[in-house]
Amino acid sequence: MSGVLLVVAVLSWDRLIDLAARIPLVPLVLVIASAACALAAGELYRRTRLRGPRRFVPPIRWWWP
């Protein structure tokens, strides 16, 4: 957010609109879509992975030497 405010404060609106008009739209959309997919996959992985080690530990018996 502060980076956006800094860019807006430093550049005039005419230069900012000119800069935005020069950026190709299709690659920009592909980059944003790729980033969104990567974030969604990371969140899905984080939610579905096992929490902590889940190993079977046999109980300790009192007669075990």
PDB file of N, CA, C, O and CB in Angstrom:
ATOM      1  N   MET A   1       0.825  -1.177   0.000  1.00  0.00           N
ATOM      2  CA  MET A   1       0.000   0.000   0.000  1.00  0.00           C
ATOM      3  C   MET A   1       0.877   1.252   0.000  1.00  0.00           C
ATOM      4  O   MET A   1       0.616   2.200  -0.740  1.00  0.00           O
ATOM      5  CB  MET A   1      -0.942  -0.008   1.203  1.00  0.00           C
ATOM      6  N   SER A   2       1.909   1.247   0.829  1.00  0.00           N
ATOM      7  CA  SER A   2       2.778   2.429   0.876  1.00  0.00           C
ATOM      8  C   SER A   2       3.534   2.602  -0.440  1.00  0.00           C
ATOM      9  O   SER A   2       3.817   3.727  -0.849  1.00  0.00           O
ATOM     10  CB  SER A   2       3.774   2.319   2.046  1.00  0.00           C
ATOM     11  N   GLY A   3       3.863   1.486  -1.107  1.00  0.00           N
ATOM     12  CA  GLY A   3       4.528   1.582  -2.403  1.00  0.00           C
ATOM     13  C   GLY A   3       3.642   2.241  -3.445  1.00  0.00           C
ATOM     14  O   GLY A   3       4.111   3.051  -4.244  1.00  0.00           O
ATOM     15  N   VAL A   4       2.370   1.897  -3.437  1.00  0.00           N
ATOM     16  CA  VAL A   4       1.421   2.509  -4.371  1.00  0.00           C
ATOM     17  C   VAL A   4       1.283   3.993  -4.073  1.00  0.00           C
ATOM     18  O   VAL A   4       1.269   4.814  -4.990  1.00  0.00           O
ATOM     19  CB  VAL A   4       0.042   1.813  -4.292  1.00  0.00           C
ATOM     20  N   LEU A   5       1.182   4.337  -2.809  1.00  0.00           N
ATOM     21  CA  LEU A   5       1.071   5.751  -2.447  1.00  0.00           C
ATOM     22  C   LEU A   5       2.325   6.523  -2.838  1.00  0.00           C
ATOM     23  O   LEU A   5       2.237   7.677  -3.260  1.00  0.00           O
ATOM     24  CB  LEU A   5       0.815   5.899  -0.947  1.00  0.00           C
ATOM     25  N   LEU A   6       3.485   5.900  -2.702  1.00  0.00           N
ATOM     26  CA  LEU A   6       4.726   6.554  -3.090  1.00  0.00           C
ATOM     27  C   LEU A   6       4.764   6.801  -4.592  1.00  0.00           C
ATOM     28  O   LEU A   6       5.166   7.879  -5.031  1.00  0.00           O
ATOM     29  CB  LEU A   6       5.928   5.714  -2.663  1.00  0.00           C
ATOM     30  N   VAL A   7       4.352   5.819  -5.380  1.00  0.00           N
ATOM     31  CA  VAL A   7       4.329   5.981  -6.835  1.00  0.00           C
ATOM     32  C   VAL A   7       3.359   7.087  -7.225  1.00  0.00           C
ATOM     33  O   VAL A   7       3.678   7.921  -8.073  1.00  0.00           O
ATOM     34  CB  VAL A   7       3.939   4.658  -7.526  1.00  0.00           C
ATOM     35  N   VAL A   8       2.184   7.102  -6.616  1.00  0.00           N
ATOM     36  CA  VAL A   8       1.192   8.131  -6.937  1.00  0.00           C
ATOM     37  C   VAL A   8       1.699   9.505  -6.526  1.00  0.00           C
ATOM     38  O   VAL A   8       1.452  10.485  -7.230  1.00  0.00           O
ATOM     39  CB  VAL A   8      -0.149   7.829  -6.243  1.00  0.00           C
ATOM     40  N   ALA A   9       2.398   9.599  -5.409  1.00  0.00           N
ATOM     41  CA  ALA A   9       2.894  10.889  -4.944  1.00  0.00           C
ATOM     42  C   ALA A   9       4.034  11.398  -5.815  1.00  0.00           C
ATOM     43  O   ALA A   9       4.153  12.602  -6.040  1.00  0.00           O
ATOM     44  CB  ALA A   9       3.352  10.784  -3.498  1.00  0.00           C
ATOM     45  N   VAL A  10       4.880  10.483  -6.312  1.00  0.00           N
ATOM     46  CA  VAL A  10       6.048  10.901  -7.085  1.00  0.00           C
ATOM     47  C   VAL A  10       5.676  11.209  -8.537  1.00  0.00           C
ATOM     48  O   VAL A  10       6.135  12.207  -9.091  1.00  0.00           O
ATOM     49  CB  VAL A  10       7.127   9.817  -7.040  1.00  0.00           C
ATOM     50  N   LEU A  11       4.862  10.374  -9.147  1.00  0.00           N
ATOM     51  CA  LEU A  11       4.513  10.555 -10.551  1.00  0.00           C
ATOM     52  C   LEU A  11       3.264  11.415 -10.683  1.00  0.00           C
ATOM     53  O   LEU A  11       2.365  11.360  -9.845  1.00  0.00           O
ATOM     54  CB  LEU A  11       4.300   9.198 -11.234  1.00  0.00           C
ATOM     55  N   SER A  12       3.222  12.195 -11.727  1.00  0.00           N
ATOM     56  CA  SER A  12       1.993  12.935 -12.001  1.00  0.00           C
ATOM     57  C   SER A  12       0.974  11.974 -12.616  1.00  0.00           C
ATOM     58  O   SER A  12       1.336  10.910 -13.118  1.00  0.00           O
ATOM     59  CB  SER A  12       2.265  14.154 -12.952  1.00  0.00           C
ATOM     60  N   TRP A  13      -0.282  12.355 -12.571  1.00  0.00           N
ATOM     61  CA  TRP A  13      -1.337  11.483 -13.076  1.00  0.00           C
ATOM     62  C   TRP A  13      -1.184  11.237 -14.570  1.00  0.00           C
ATOM     63  O   TRP A  13      -1.478  10.137 -15.038  1.00  0.00           O
ATOM     64  CB  TRP A  13      -2.705  12.086 -12.785  1.00  0.00           C
ATOM     65  N   ASP A  14      -0.735  12.224 -15.325  1.00  0.00           N
ATOM     66  CA  ASP A  14      -0.559  12.036 -16.771  1.00  0.00           C
ATOM     67  C   ASP A  14       0.518  10.993 -17.056  1.00  0.00           C
ATOM     68  O   ASP A  14       0.345  10.136 -17.923  1.00  0.00           O
ATOM     69  CB  ASP A  14      -0.195  13.372 -17.451  1.00  0.00           C
ATOM     70  N   ARG A  15       1.622  11.065 -16.330  1.00  0.00           N
ATOM     71  CA  ARG A  15       2.689  10.078 -16.524  1.00  0.00           C
ATOM     72  C   ARG A  15       2.239   8.690 -16.082  1.00  0.00           C
ATOM     73  O   ARG A  15       2.596   7.690 -16.705  1.00  0.00           O
ATOM     74  CB  ARG A  15       3.950  10.491 -15.752  1.00  0.00           C
ATOM     75  N   LEU A  16       1.452   8.630 -15.002  1.00  0.00           N
ATOM     76  CA  LEU A  16       0.967   7.341 -14.509  1.00  0.00           C
ATOM     77  C   LEU A  16       0.013   6.693 -15.508  1.00  0.00           C
ATOM     78  O   LEU A  16       0.088   5.485 -15.736  1.00  0.00           O
ATOM     79  CB  LEU A  16       0.271   7.516 -13.155  1.00  0.00           C
ATOM     80  N   ILE A  17      -0.881   7.474 -16.104  1.00  0.00           N
ATOM     81  CA  ILE A  17      -1.810   6.947 -17.114  1.00  0.00           C
ATOM     82  C   ILE A  17      -1.043   6.523 -18.361  1.00  0.00           C
ATOM     83  O   ILE A  17      -1.358   5.497 -18.964  1.00  0.00           O
ATOM     84  CB  ILE A  17      -2.885   8.003 -17.478  1.00  0.00           C
ATOM     85  N   ASP A  18      -0.033   7.310 -18.753  1.00  0.00           N
ATOM     86  CA  ASP A  18       0.790   6.954 -19.913  1.00  0.00           C
ATOM     87  C   ASP A  18       1.546   5.654 -19.656  1.00  0.00           C
ATOM     88  O   ASP A  18       1.646   4.808 -20.545  1.00  0.00           O
ATOM     89  CB  ASP A  18       1.781   8.089 -20.243  1.00  0.00           C
ATOM     90  N   LEU A  19       2.076   5.492 -18.448  1.00  0.00           N
ATOM     91  CA  LEU A  19       2.787   4.260 -18.095  1.00  0.00           C
ATOM     92  C   LEU A  19       1.845   3.054 -18.100  1.00  0.00           C
ATOM     93  O   LEU A  19       2.213   1.986 -18.589  1.00  0.00           O
ATOM     94  CB  LEU A  19       3.447   4.405 -16.716  1.00  0.00           C
ATOM     95  N   ALA A  20       0.652   3.214 -17.567  1.00  0.00           N
ATOM     96  CA  ALA A  20      -0.329   2.118 -17.535  1.00  0.00           C
ATOM     97  C   ALA A  20      -0.786   1.748 -18.939  1.00  0.00           C
ATOM     98  O   ALA A  20      -1.079   0.582 -19.204  1.00  0.00           O
ATOM     99  CB  ALA A  20      -1.543   2.509 -16.679  1.00  0.00           C
ATOM    100  N   ALA A  21      -0.849   2.728 -19.846  1.00  0.00           N
ATOM    101  CA  ALA A  21      -1.281   2.451 -21.220  1.00  0.00           C
ATOM    102  C   ALA A  21      -0.226   1.671 -21.990  1.00  0.00           C
ATOM    103  O   ALA A  21      -0.559   0.952 -22.932  1.00  0.00           O
ATOM    104  CB  ALA A  21      -1.596   3.754 -21.951  1.00  0.00           C
ATOM    105  N   ARG A  22       1.052   1.801 -21.604  1.00  0.00           N
ATOM    106  CA  ARG A  22       2.116   1.093 -22.313  1.00  0.00           C
ATOM    107  C   ARG A  22       2.284  -0.354 -21.868  1.00  0.00           C
ATOM    108  O   ARG A  22       2.931  -1.130 -22.572  1.00  0.00           O
ATOM    109  CB  ARG A  22       3.411   1.820 -22.129  1.00  0.00           C
ATOM    110  N   ILE A  23       1.729  -0.743 -20.732  1.00  0.00           N
ATOM    111  CA  ILE A  23       1.874  -2.114 -20.235  1.00  0.00           C
ATOM    112  C   ILE A  23       0.931  -3.017 -21.027  1.00  0.00           C
ATOM    113  O   ILE A  23      -0.274  -2.764 -21.071  1.00  0.00           O
ATOM    114  CB  ILE A  23       1.571  -2.198 -18.694  1.00  0.00           C
ATOM    115  N   PRO A  24       1.467  -4.068 -21.654  1.00  0.00           N
ATOM    116  CA  PRO A  24       0.589  -4.995 -22.394  1.00  0.00           C
ATOM    117  C   PRO A  24      -0.386  -5.687 -21.432  1.00  0.00           C
ATOM    118  O   PRO A  24       0.001  -6.123 -20.347  1.00  0.00           O
ATOM    119  CB  PRO A  24       1.435  -6.060 -23.162  1.00  0.00           C
ATOM    120  N   LEU A  25      -1.628  -5.778 -21.839  1.00  0.00           N
ATOM    121  CA  LEU A  25      -2.670  -6.274 -20.943  1.00  0.00           C
ATOM    122  C   LEU A  25      -2.633  -7.794 -20.762  1.00  0.00           C
ATOM    123  O   LEU A  25      -2.806  -8.279 -19.644  1.00  0.00           O
ATOM    124  CB  LEU A  25      -4.023  -5.863 -21.464  1.00  0.00           C
ATOM    125  N   VAL A  26      -2.416  -8.543 -21.827  1.00  0.00           N
ATOM    126  CA  VAL A  26      -2.467 -10.007 -21.742  1.00  0.00           C
ATOM    127  C   VAL A  26      -1.375 -10.567 -20.825  1.00  0.00           C
ATOM    128  O   VAL A  26      -1.692 -11.379 -19.955  1.00  0.00           O
ATOM    129  CB  VAL A  26      -2.331 -10.617 -23.138  1.00  0.00           C
ATOM    130  N   PRO A  27      -0.115 -10.175 -20.976  1.00  0.00           N
ATOM    131  CA  PRO A  27       0.892 -10.697 -20.035  1.00  0.00           C
ATOM    132  C   PRO A  27       0.622 -10.293 -18.587  1.00  0.00           C
ATOM    133  O   PRO A  27       0.881 -11.066 -17.665  1.00  0.00           O
ATOM    134  CB  PRO A  27       2.273 -10.214 -20.439  1.00  0.00           C
ATOM    135  N   LEU A  28       0.106  -9.090 -18.391  1.00  0.00           N
ATOM    136  CA  LEU A  28      -0.213  -8.648 -17.041  1.00  0.00           C
ATOM    137  C   LEU A  28      -1.302  -9.517 -16.419  1.00  0.00           C
ATOM    138  O   LEU A  28      -1.210  -9.901 -15.253  1.00  0.00           O
ATOM    139  CB  LEU A  28      -0.651  -7.186 -17.053  1.00  0.00           C
ATOM    140  N   VAL A  29      -2.329  -9.824 -17.203  1.00  0.00           N
ATOM    141  CA  VAL A  29      -3.407 -10.685 -16.705  1.00  0.00           C
ATOM    142  C   VAL A  29      -2.877 -12.089 -16.416  1.00  0.00           C
ATOM    143  O   VAL A  29      -3.273 -12.709 -15.429  1.00  0.00           O
ATOM    144  CB  VAL A  29      -4.567 -10.749 -17.726  1.00  0.00           C
ATOM    145  N   LEU A  30      -1.989 -12.590 -17.266  1.00  0.00           N
ATOM    146  CA  LEU A  30      -1.418 -13.923 -17.034  1.00  0.00           C
ATOM    147  C   LEU A  30      -0.566 -13.953 -15.769  1.00  0.00           C
ATOM    148  O   LEU A  30      -0.601 -14.939 -15.032  1.00  0.00           O
ATOM    149  CB  LEU A  30      -0.576 -14.357 -18.237  1.00  0.00           C
ATOM    150  N   VAL A  31       0.187 -12.912 -15.507  1.00  0.00           N
ATOM    151  CA  VAL A  31       1.005 -12.856 -14.295  1.00  0.00           C
ATOM    152  C   VAL A  31       0.115 -12.802 -13.059  1.00  0.00           C
ATOM    153  O   VAL A  31       0.374 -13.491 -12.072  1.00  0.00           O
ATOM    154  CB  VAL A  31       1.949 -11.635 -14.330  1.00  0.00           C
ATOM    155  N   ILE A  32      -0.930 -11.988 -13.111  1.00  0.00           N
ATOM    156  CA  ILE A  32      -1.843 -11.889 -11.967  1.00  0.00           C
ATOM    157  C   ILE A  32      -2.575 -13.206 -11.741  1.00  0.00           C
ATOM    158  O   ILE A  32      -2.738 -13.632 -10.597  1.00  0.00           O
ATOM    159  CB  ILE A  32      -2.857 -10.752 -12.183  1.00  0.00           C
ATOM    160  N   ALA A  33      -3.021 -13.860 -12.821  1.00  0.00           N
ATOM    161  CA  ALA A  33      -3.714 -15.146 -12.686  1.00  0.00           C
ATOM    162  C   ALA A  33      -2.770 -16.226 -12.149  1.00  0.00           C
ATOM    163  O   ALA A  33      -3.175 -17.053 -11.332  1.00  0.00           O
ATOM    164  CB  ALA A  33      -4.299 -15.583 -14.044  1.00  0.00           C
ATOM    165  N   SER A  34      -1.521 -16.219 -12.605  1.00  0.00           N
ATOM    166  CA  SER A  34      -0.542 -17.194 -12.101  1.00  0.00           C
ATOM    167  C   SER A  34      -0.277 -16.987 -10.617  1.00  0.00           C
ATOM    168  O   SER A  34      -0.192 -17.953  -9.859  1.00  0.00           O
ATOM    169  CB  SER A  34       0.774 -17.091 -12.885  1.00  0.00           C
ATOM    170  N   ALA A  35      -0.147 -15.745 -10.205  1.00  0.00           N
ATOM    171  CA  ALA A  35       0.081 -15.454  -8.791  1.00  0.00           C
ATOM    172  C   ALA A  35      -1.125 -15.875  -7.948  1.00  0.00           C
ATOM    173  O   ALA A  35      -0.956 -16.408  -6.851  1.00  0.00           O
ATOM    174  CB  ALA A  35       0.373 -13.955  -8.592  1.00  0.00           C
ATOM    175  N   ALA A  36      -2.330 -15.640  -8.446  1.00  0.00           N
ATOM    176  CA  ALA A  36      -3.533 -16.042  -7.716  1.00  0.00           C
ATOM    177  C   ALA A  36      -3.611 -17.561  -7.593  1.00  0.00           C
ATOM    178  O   ALA A  36      -3.974 -18.080  -6.538  1.00  0.00           O
ATOM    179  CB  ALA A  36      -4.792 -15.502  -8.414  1.00  0.00           C
ATOM    180  N   CYS A  37      -3.274 -18.272  -8.662  1.00  0.00           N
ATOM    181  CA  CYS A  37      -3.286 -19.745  -8.611  1.00  0.00           C
ATOM    182  C   CYS A  37      -2.233 -20.270  -7.641  1.00  0.00           C
ATOM    183  O   CYS A  37      -2.489 -21.223  -6.905  1.00  0.00           O
ATOM    184  CB  CYS A  37      -3.044 -20.336 -10.013  1.00  0.00           C
ATOM    185  N   ALA A  38      -1.060 -19.662  -7.633  1.00  0.00           N
ATOM    186  CA  ALA A  38      -0.009 -20.094  -6.709  1.00  0.00           C
ATOM    187  C   ALA A  38      -0.423 -19.848  -5.267  1.00  0.00           C
ATOM    188  O   ALA A  38      -0.184 -20.693  -4.404  1.00  0.00           O
ATOM    189  CB  ALA A  38       1.309 -19.365  -7.010  1.00  0.00           C
ATOM    190  N   LEU A  39      -1.035 -18.717  -4.993  1.00  0.00           N
ATOM    191  CA  LEU A  39      -1.512 -18.441  -3.637  1.00  0.00           C
ATOM    192  C   LEU A  39      -2.617 -19.414  -3.221  1.00  0.00           C
ATOM    193  O   LEU A  39      -2.637 -19.887  -2.085  1.00  0.00           O
ATOM    194  CB  LEU A  39      -2.023 -17.000  -3.540  1.00  0.00           C
ATOM    195  N   ALA A  40      -3.533 -19.710  -4.140  1.00  0.00           N
ATOM    196  CA  ALA A  40      -4.613 -20.649  -3.817  1.00  0.00           C
ATOM    197  C   ALA A  40      -4.060 -22.052  -3.582  1.00  0.00           C
ATOM    198  O   ALA A  40      -4.511 -22.744  -2.671  1.00  0.00           O
ATOM    199  CB  ALA A  40      -5.660 -20.676  -4.947  1.00  0.00           C
ATOM    200  N   ALA A  41      -3.090 -22.481  -4.389  1.00  0.00           N
ATOM    201  CA  ALA A  41      -2.498 -23.807  -4.194  1.00  0.00           C
ATOM    202  C   ALA A  41      -1.748 -23.881  -2.866  1.00  0.00           C
ATOM    203  O   ALA A  41      -1.809 -24.898  -2.175  1.00  0.00           O
ATOM    204  CB  ALA A  41      -1.550 -24.148  -5.355  1.00  0.00           C
ATOM    205  N   GLY A  42      -1.051 -22.824  -2.513  1.00  0.00           N
ATOM    206  CA  GLY A  42      -0.349 -22.797  -1.232  1.00  0.00           C
ATOM    207  C   GLY A  42      -1.310 -22.849  -0.054  1.00  0.00           C
ATOM    208  O   GLY A  42      -1.057 -23.545   0.929  1.00  0.00           O
ATOM    209  N   GLU A  43      -2.395 -22.125  -0.151  1.00  0.00           N
ATOM    210  CA  GLU A  43      -3.393 -22.143   0.923  1.00  0.00           C
ATOM    211  C   GLU A  43      -4.061 -23.512   1.020  1.00  0.00           C
ATOM    212  O   GLU A  43      -4.310 -24.005   2.121  1.00  0.00           O
ATOM    213  CB  GLU A  43      -4.455 -21.050   0.692  1.00  0.00           C
ATOM    214  N   LEU A  44      -4.350 -24.126  -0.120  1.00  0.00           N
ATOM    215  CA  LEU A  44      -4.948 -25.464  -0.107  1.00  0.00           C
ATOM    216  C   LEU A  44      -3.996 -26.474   0.506  1.00  0.00           C
ATOM    217  O   LEU A  44      -4.415 -27.331   1.284  1.00  0.00           O
ATOM    218  CB  LEU A  44      -5.332 -25.900  -1.527  1.00  0.00           C
ATOM    219  N   TYR A  45      -2.714 -26.382   0.164  1.00  0.00           N
ATOM    220  CA  TYR A  45      -1.720 -27.281   0.747  1.00  0.00           C
ATOM    221  C   TYR A  45      -1.624 -27.074   2.250  1.00  0.00           C
ATOM    222  O   TYR A  45      -1.558 -28.038   3.013  1.00  0.00           O
ATOM    223  CB  TYR A  45      -0.350 -27.066   0.095  1.00  0.00           C
ATOM    224  N   ARG A  46      -1.615 -25.814   2.674  1.00  0.00           N
ATOM    225  CA  ARG A  46      -1.494 -25.511   4.097  1.00  0.00           C
ATOM    226  C   ARG A  46      -2.677 -26.044   4.890  1.00  0.00           C
ATOM    227  O   ARG A  46      -2.515 -26.497   6.023  1.00  0.00           O
ATOM    228  CB  ARG A  46      -1.367 -24.013   4.305  1.00  0.00           C
ATOM    229  N   ARG A  47      -3.854 -25.992   4.306  1.00  0.00           N
ATOM    230  CA  ARG A  47      -5.054 -26.455   5.024  1.00  0.00           C
ATOM    231  C   ARG A  47      -5.200 -27.972   5.045  1.00  0.00           C
ATOM    232  O   ARG A  47      -5.812 -28.518   5.963  1.00  0.00           O
ATOM    233  CB  ARG A  47      -6.285 -25.851   4.400  1.00  0.00           C
ATOM    234  N   THR A  48      -4.649 -28.659   4.050  1.00  0.00           N
ATOM    235  CA  THR A  48      -4.873 -30.102   3.957  1.00  0.00           C
ATOM    236  C   THR A  48      -3.726 -30.950   4.487  1.00  0.00           C
ATOM    237  O   THR A  48      -3.896 -32.157   4.656  1.00  0.00           O
ATOM    238  CB  THR A  48      -5.130 -30.469   2.542  1.00  0.00           C
ATOM    239  N   ARG A  49      -2.568 -30.364   4.753  1.00  0.00           N
ATOM    240  CA  ARG A  49      -1.451 -31.186   5.239  1.00  0.00           C
ATOM    241  C   ARG A  49      -1.704 -31.610   6.693  1.00  0.00           C
ATOM    242  O   ARG A  49      -2.454 -30.973   7.433  1.00  0.00           O
ATOM    243  CB  ARG A  49      -0.104 -30.405   5.126  1.00  0.00           C
ATOM    244  N   LEU A  50      -1.058 -32.691   7.060  1.00  0.00           N
ATOM    245  CA  LEU A  50      -1.211 -33.183   8.417  1.00  0.00           C
ATOM    246  C   LEU A  50      -0.528 -32.240   9.390  1.00  0.00           C
ATOM    247  O   LEU A  50       0.535 -31.692   9.097  1.00  0.00           O
ATOM    248  CB  LEU A  50      -0.643 -34.601   8.550  1.00  0.00           C
ATOM    249  N   ARG A  51      -1.127 -32.061  10.514  1.00  0.00           N
ATOM    250  CA  ARG A  51      -0.550 -31.176  11.519  1.00  0.00           C
ATOM    251  C   ARG A  51       0.263 -32.012  12.513  1.00  0.00           C
ATOM    252  O   ARG A  51      -0.285 -32.783  13.301  1.00  0.00           O
ATOM    253  CB  ARG A  51      -1.665 -30.364  12.253  1.00  0.00           C
ATOM    254  N   GLY A  52       1.557 -31.839  12.454  1.00  0.00           N
ATOM    255  CA  GLY A  52       2.440 -32.545  13.378  1.00  0.00           C
ATOM    256  C   GLY A  52       2.631 -33.995  12.965  1.00  0.00           C
ATOM    257  O   GLY A  52       1.919 -34.508  12.103  1.00  0.00           O
ATOM    258  N   PRO A  53       3.596 -34.644  13.588  1.00  0.00           N
ATOM    259  CA  PRO A  53       3.839 -36.052  13.262  1.00  0.00           C
ATOM    260  C   PRO A  53       2.721 -36.935  13.800  1.00  0.00           C
ATOM    261  O   PRO A  53       2.301 -36.792  14.948  1.00  0.00           O
ATOM    262  CB  PRO A  53       5.192 -36.511  13.829  1.00  0.00           C
ATOM    263  N   ARG A  54       2.252 -37.833  12.974  1.00  0.00           N
ATOM    264  CA  ARG A  54       1.185 -38.754  13.372  1.00  0.00           C
ATOM    265  C   ARG A  54       1.707 -40.184  13.268  1.00  0.00           C
ATOM    266  O   ARG A  54       1.270 -40.963  12.421  1.00  0.00           O
ATOM    267  CB  ARG A  54      -0.090 -38.561  12.484  1.00  0.00           C
ATOM    268  N   ARG A  55       2.627 -40.503  14.126  1.00  0.00           N
ATOM    269  CA  ARG A  55       3.180 -41.859  14.132  1.00  0.00           C
ATOM    270  C   ARG A  55       2.547 -42.656  15.263  1.00  0.00           C
ATOM    271  O   ARG A  55       2.230 -42.124  16.327  1.00  0.00           O
ATOM    272  CB  ARG A  55       4.728 -41.831  14.281  1.00  0.00           C
ATOM    273  N   PHE A  56       2.377 -43.927  15.006  1.00  0.00           N
ATOM    274  CA  PHE A  56       1.833 -44.810  16.041  1.00  0.00           C
ATOM    275  C   PHE A  56       2.934 -45.109  17.049  1.00  0.00           C
ATOM    276  O   PHE A  56       4.012 -45.573  16.679  1.00  0.00           O
ATOM    277  CB  PHE A  56       1.267 -46.134  15.421  1.00  0.00           C
ATOM    278  N   VAL A  57       2.670 -44.853  18.281  1.00  0.00           N
ATOM    279  CA  VAL A  57       3.609 -45.161  19.358  1.00  0.00           C
ATOM    280  C   VAL A  57       2.939 -46.198  20.250  1.00  0.00           C
ATOM    281  O   VAL A  57       1.913 -45.913  20.869  1.00  0.00           O
ATOM    282  CB  VAL A  57       4.013 -43.866  20.176  1.00  0.00           C
ATOM    283  N   PRO A  58       3.506 -47.392  20.320  1.00  0.00           N
ATOM    284  CA  PRO A  58       2.881 -48.415  21.162  1.00  0.00           C
ATOM    285  C   PRO A  58       2.948 -48.026  22.637  1.00  0.00           C
ATOM    286  O   PRO A  58       3.912 -47.402  23.080  1.00  0.00           O
ATOM    287  CB  PRO A  58       3.561 -49.777  20.944  1.00  0.00           C
ATOM    288  N   PRO A  59       1.939 -48.390  23.375  1.00  0.00           N
ATOM    289  CA  PRO A  59       1.954 -48.043  24.804  1.00  0.00           C
ATOM    290  C   PRO A  59       3.034 -48.818  25.565  1.00  0.00           C
ATOM    291  O   PRO A  59       3.393 -49.934  25.190  1.00  0.00           O
ATOM    292  CB  PRO A  59       0.580 -48.320  25.429  1.00  0.00           C
ATOM    293  N   ILE A  60       3.533 -48.220  26.614  1.00  0.00           N
ATOM    294  CA  ILE A  60       4.548 -48.874  27.447  1.00  0.00           C
ATOM    295  C   ILE A  60       3.835 -49.802  28.431  1.00  0.00           C
ATOM    296  O   ILE A  60       2.949 -49.378  29.173  1.00  0.00           O
ATOM    297  CB  ILE A  60       5.433 -47.816  28.210  1.00  0.00           C
ATOM    298  N   ARG A  61       4.228 -51.044  28.423  1.00  0.00           N
ATOM    299  CA  ARG A  61       3.608 -52.014  29.310  1.00  0.00           C
ATOM    300  C   ARG A  61       4.499 -52.212  30.540  1.00  0.00           C
ATOM    301  O   ARG A  61       5.724 -52.134  30.447  1.00  0.00           O
ATOM    302  CB  ARG A  61       3.368 -53.362  28.573  1.00  0.00           C
ATOM    303  N   TRP A  62       3.887 -52.462  31.664  1.00  0.00           N
ATOM    304  CA  TRP A  62       4.672 -52.602  32.887  1.00  0.00           C
ATOM    305  C   TRP A  62       5.469 -53.890  32.921  1.00  0.00           C
ATOM    306  O   TRP A  62       6.468 -53.965  33.637  1.00  0.00           O
ATOM    307  CB  TRP A  62       3.772 -52.539  34.087  1.00  0.00           C
ATOM    308  N   TRP A  63       5.063 -54.914  32.168  1.00  0.00           N
ATOM    309  CA  TRP A  63       5.802 -56.170  32.175  1.00  0.00           C
ATOM    310  C   TRP A  63       6.921 -56.201  31.153  1.00  0.00           C
ATOM    311  O   TRP A  63       7.661 -57.183  31.086  1.00  0.00           O
ATOM    312  CB  TRP A  63       4.869 -57.311  31.926  1.00  0.00           C
ATOM    313  N   TRP A  64       7.063 -55.169  30.369  1.00  0.00           N
ATOM    314  CA  TRP A  64       8.104 -55.138  29.344  1.00  0.00           C
ATOM    315  C   TRP A  64       9.457 -54.924  30.003  1.00  0.00           C
ATOM    316  O   TRP A  64       9.614 -53.987  30.785  1.00  0.00           O
ATOM    317  CB  TRP A  64       7.822 -54.028  28.300  1.00  0.00           C
ATOM    318  N   PRO A  65      10.445 -55.773  29.704  1.00  0.00           N
ATOM    319  CA  PRO A  65      11.736 -55.665  30.395  1.00  0.00           C
ATOM    320  C   PRO A  65      12.520 -54.442  30.003  1.00  0.00           C
ATOM    321  O   PRO A  65      13.622 -54.227  30.507  1.00  0.00           O
ATOM    322  CB  PRO A  65      12.563 -56.875  30.129  1.00  0.00           C
TER     323      PRO A  65
END
